[in-house]
Amino acid sequence: MVYRVEPASFPDDFPERLEAFRQAAGFSRRELARRLRTDVRILKRWNNGTRPDSANLFALFVLAAGIGLLYLLLPEAVGAGPFDREVDGE
């Protein structure tokens, strides 16, 4: 038996999400590149539609989560995780 897993679709509006995140965080392109330990040219490629590799995407999500702006990059995931649920009495 062969299992085939369809990859999750990458959002077409990623460049817009990235720009909204960068502006909300108050980062210049150079500062965002520095925090992601990448080059500004890489960010320009992402803004032009190139998909980030998994390591850079993970670093971006960790950074966004750390400053409370993950919802700008992953609006469909907000409230879907086990730690996002409210507990009665809390």
C-alpha positions as CSV (number, residue, x, y, z in Angstrom):
1,M,0.0,0.0,0.0
2,V,1.3,3.4,-0.9
3,Y,0.3,6.5,1.0
4,R,0.5,9.9,-0.7
5,V,0.4,13.0,1.3
6,E,-0.7,16.1,-0.5
7,P,1.4,19.1,0.6
8,A,-0.5,21.9,2.3
9,S,-1.0,24.8,-0.1
10,F,1.2,27.8,0.4
11,P,-0.7,31.0,0.7
12,D,-0.6,33.1,-2.4
13,D,-0.8,36.3,-0.3
14,F,2.4,35.4,1.7
15,P,4.3,38.5,0.5
16,E,1.4,40.7,1.8
17,R,1.3,38.8,5.1
18,L,5.1,39.2,5.5
19,E,4.9,43.0,4.8
20,A,2.0,43.4,7.2
21,F,4.0,41.5,9.9
22,R,7.2,43.5,9.2
23,Q,5.4,46.8,9.5
24,A,3.4,45.8,12.6
25,A,6.6,44.7,14.3
26,G,8.3,48.0,13.4
27,F,11.2,46.3,11.7
28,S,13.0,47.6,8.7
29,R,13.8,45.0,6.1
30,R,17.4,45.0,7.3
31,E,16.3,44.5,10.9
32,L,13.9,41.6,9.9
33,A,16.7,40.0,7.9
34,R,19.1,40.3,10.8
35,R,16.6,38.8,13.3
36,L,16.0,35.9,10.9
37,R,19.7,35.5,10.3
38,T,19.3,35.8,6.6
39,D,20.0,38.4,3.9
40,V,17.9,41.3,2.8
41,R,18.0,39.9,-0.7
42,I,16.3,36.8,0.5
43,L,13.5,38.9,1.9
44,K,13.2,40.6,-1.4
45,R,12.8,37.3,-3.1
46,W,10.1,36.3,-0.7
47,N,8.3,39.6,-1.4
48,N,8.5,38.7,-5.1
49,G,6.8,35.3,-4.6
50,T,9.7,32.9,-3.8
51,R,8.7,30.6,-1.0
52,P,11.0,30.6,2.1
53,D,12.7,27.3,2.9
54,S,11.5,25.4,6.0
55,A,14.3,26.7,8.3
56,N,13.6,30.3,7.4
57,L,9.8,29.8,7.7
58,F,10.2,28.2,11.1
59,A,12.5,31.1,12.3
60,L,9.9,33.6,11.0
61,F,7.0,31.9,12.8
62,V,9.1,31.7,16.1
63,L,9.9,35.4,15.8
64,A,6.3,36.3,15.1
65,A,5.0,34.1,17.9
66,G,7.5,35.6,20.3
67,I,6.3,39.1,19.7
68,G,2.6,38.2,19.5
69,L,2.1,38.8,15.8
70,L,1.8,35.2,14.5
71,Y,-1.8,35.9,13.6
72,L,-0.6,38.2,10.8
73,L,1.3,35.3,9.1
74,L,-1.1,32.5,10.0
75,P,-4.6,34.0,10.5
76,E,-6.2,30.7,9.8
77,A,-4.3,29.0,12.6
78,V,-5.2,31.4,15.4
79,G,-7.4,29.8,18.0
80,A,-6.9,26.3,16.5
81,G,-4.1,25.1,18.8
82,P,-4.5,23.3,22.1
83,F,-3.0,26.2,24.0
84,D,-5.3,28.7,22.5
85,R,-8.4,27.4,24.2
86,E,-9.9,29.2,27.2
87,V,-10.4,27.1,30.3
88,D,-13.5,27.6,32.4
89,G,-12.7,29.7,35.5
90,E,-9.5,31.2,34.1
